[in-house]
């Protein structure tokens, strides 16, 4: 029984990670790596600051990973994935506009202080 399960799992993973691996799968893997990388960046920035921090790179990785995953989902014709990633990318762009607006305001305040 255990041996049969082991062979079944082996066959499954061979099918998924060898036979079905095409360039679209590589795009999906790269996209997922970008998407996961944003959490690593956020975690390291928070550890360094000793508080929760969301750095600019979090949003750029979110957009990059989200767009690639959205394209991948369109190719795979997955409606759940399309809706989830499409909506998420809109939110990431919106948050990025907030970050850029705040940076411009802070820069203007700093220039006023210097002048």
C-alpha positions in Angstrom: 0.0 0.0 0.0 2.7 2.5 1.0 4.8 1.4 -2.1 1.8 2.0 -4.4 1.2 5.5 -2.8 4.9 6.3 -3.3 4.8 5.3 -7.0 1.6 7.2 -7.5 3.1 10.4 -6.0 6.3 9.9 -8.0 4.2 9.6 -11.2 2.2 12.7 -10.3 5.3 14.8 -9.6 7.0 13.5 -12.7 4.0 14.5 -14.8 3.8 18.0 -13.2 7.4 18.9 -13.0 8.9 17.2 -16.0 6.3 16.3 -18.7 4.2 19.5 -18.3 7.0 21.9 -17.8 6.9 24.3 -20.7 8.0 28.0 -21.1 4.6 29.1 -19.7 5.3 27.2 -16.6 8.6 28.9 -16.3 6.9 32.3 -16.6 4.5 31.2 -13.8 7.4 30.1 -11.7 9.3 33.3 -12.2 6.1 35.3 -11.4 5.5 33.3 -8.2 9.2 33.9 -7.2 8.7 37.7 -7.6 5.5 37.5 -5.7 7.0 35.5 -2.9 10.1 37.8 -2.9 8.0 40.7 -1.9 7.2 39.1 1.5 10.9 38.4 2.1 11.7 42.0 1.3 8.9 43.2 3.6 10.0 40.9 6.4 13.6 41.9 6.2 12.8 45.6 6.2 10.5 45.2 9.2 13.1 43.2 11.1 15.7 45.9 10.4 13.3 48.7 11.6 11.9 46.8 14.5 8.3 47.6 13.3 6.1 46.7 10.4 7.4 48.4 7.2 6.3 48.1 3.6 9.2 49.3 1.4 8.8 50.6 -2.2 10.3 47.4 -3.6 7.3 45.5 -2.0 5.0 47.3 -4.4 7.3 46.9 -7.4 7.6 43.1 -6.8 3.9 42.9 -6.2 3.2 44.6 -9.6 5.8 42.5 -11.5 4.7 39.2 -10.0 1.0 40.1 -10.2 1.2 41.1 -13.8 3.2 38.0 -14.8 0.8 35.7 -12.8 -2.2 37.5 -14.5 -0.7 36.8 -18.0 0.0 33.3 -16.9 -3.6 32.9 -15.7 -5.0 34.3 -19.0 -3.0 31.7 -20.9 -4.1 28.9 -18.6 -7.7 30.2 -18.8 -8.2 30.1 -15.1 -11.1 32.4 -14.2 -10.4 32.3 -10.4 -6.7 33.2 -10.9 -7.6 35.8 -13.6 -10.0 37.6 -11.2 -7.7 37.4 -8.2 -4.5 38.6 -9.9 -6.3 41.2 -12.0 -7.9 42.8 -9.0 -4.7 42.5 -7.0 -2.6 44.3 -9.6 -5.0 47.3 -9.6 -4.6 47.5 -5.8 -0.8 47.4 -6.1 -0.8 50.2 -8.6 -3.1 52.3 -6.4 -0.9 51.7 -3.4 2.2 52.7 -5.4 0.5 56.0 -6.4 0.0 56.7 -2.7 3.7 56.0 -2.0 4.8 58.2 -4.8 2.5 61.0 -3.8 3.8 60.9 -0.2 7.4 60.9 -1.5 6.7 64.0 -3.6 5.0 65.7 -0.7 7.9 64.8 1.7 10.4 66.1 -0.9 8.6 69.4 -1.3 8.5 69.8 2.5 12.2 69.1 2.7 13.0 71.6 0.0 10.9 74.2 1.8 13.0 73.6 5.0 16.3 74.0 3.1 15.2 77.2 1.3 
